[in-house]
Amino acid sequence: DGKLVVKANSQVVPETVVSISSGFKSLREALIEKGVITTQNGVMNFSQDYTFDSPSSAAAVIMGRNANGRTEWRTEAGVTLKEIQETEVE
């Protein structure tokens, strides 16, 4: 359904770039304000599992910059989400 779950304790890049879209920046700030993303000992991470509406919004919030989630998310073997989705369609 296009959603992506980021698991609790997943790390978040602490800074955002100036060019991050306002929507992703607002979402990130809202998650920090709600305590979904917290900082402990200088490390930002998710305090709970969180479901994003898209892989790109999850990647952008975590990376602090605009991102294409279909190419940023990879398996441990390096296979992108895009490659997985294309294989499923075939």
Secondary structure, DSSP 8 states (H G I E B T S, - for coil): ---EEE-TT-EE-S---TTS-HHHHHHHHHHHHTTSEEEETTEEEESS-EEESSHHHHHHHHHTS---HHHH-B-TT--BHHHHHHHHH-
